[in-house]
Amino acid sequence: MDRDEFLKYLDLYGGDFGRWPSGLGEEARAACAGPPEMREALDRERRFEEALMERGYVEPSPGLEARIISAAAAVKRPEPVRNSLLGLLDAVFSAIPLPSPAIALPLLLVLGMAAGYLYANYAEQDTDNAQYAEMLYYGEEYYE
């Protein structure tokens, strides 16, 4: 087992070789007998696991959930300005992170112009159609 494999499995299975899959545990023991850096990595992992076990689990204080919910409910959210174009734009584009709602209107204008330009250039143009010919070339009956 090479160094990278050993470190990967050490992260996955921990410092106790008894929890490793049967074939890998023996390979890891043999790898630790080789270079000292593998043994050092194993010692670091075991010290880390011991520190985690000493820390233990601390039960949250009673009423923590209620305090969190009431604190979240008490947070004031800015109300959008009503009865104005900026308030409307702010309400419509509140999910889009724009620096200012005033940017939304010019942005929509530019996007609309770009979409119209692209549609006009790439739309199928059928100028041989009879209805287009009637619109372009008026007969004499239209002038009477």
C-alpha positions, -999 to +999 in steps of 0.1 A: +000+000+000+015+033-010+014+066+010-016+082-008-037+050-005-029+048+032-038+084+039-071+080+019-081+049+039-069+065+071-093+094+065-121+069+055-118+043+083-099+060+111-070+050+132-083+017+145-073-010+120-100-032+135-127-011+118-110-013+084-120-040+058-102-072+065-077-071+036-069-034+040-062-036+078-033-061+073-019-040+045-021-009+066-002-026+095+025-036+071+027-001+056+031+014+091+062-008+096+079+010+067+084+047+064+080+068+096+057+093+080+029+067+078+033+059+115+032+097+122+000+101+102-016+072+121-005+087+154-020+121+144-053+104+134-055+085+167-048+117+188-075+135+168-100+107+174-092+107+211-098+144+213-131+140+196-141+113+221-131+134+251-151+163+239-184+144+240-218+157+232-233+187+249-271+187+252-285+221+241-301+242+267-339+239+271-358+264+250-331+269+225-354+261+196-380+286+208-354+313+212-340+307+177-375+308+161-385+340+180-352+357+171-358+349+134-393+361+135-382+394+152-358+403+124-372+433+105-372+429+068-373+461+047-406+466+031-405+475-006-417+510-014-453+508-026-470+528-052-439+535-072-421+520-101-390+513-080-411+495-054-427+473-081-394+465-096-380+457-062-409+433-055-405+416-089-368+413-089-362+406-052-348+372-059-323+385-084-292+400-068-291+434-084-272+464-069-304+485-073-339+480-085-334+510-108-311+488-129-338+464-136-358+485-161-328+494-183-317+458-181-351+446-193-351+471-221-317+459-233-327+423-230-359+429-249-341+448-277-315+420-280-342+393-281-361+413-308-330+418-328-320+381-327-356+370-335-358+393-365-324+382-378-329+344-373-366+340-379-377+322-410-385+348-436-410+337-463-413+366-487-428+344-514-460+340-495-491+355-511-503+374-480-470+393-478-472+401-515-506+416-509-494+438-481-463+450-500-479+456-534-513+471-532-536+465-560-557+493-575-587+483-554-571+496-523-569+531-536-605+535-546 
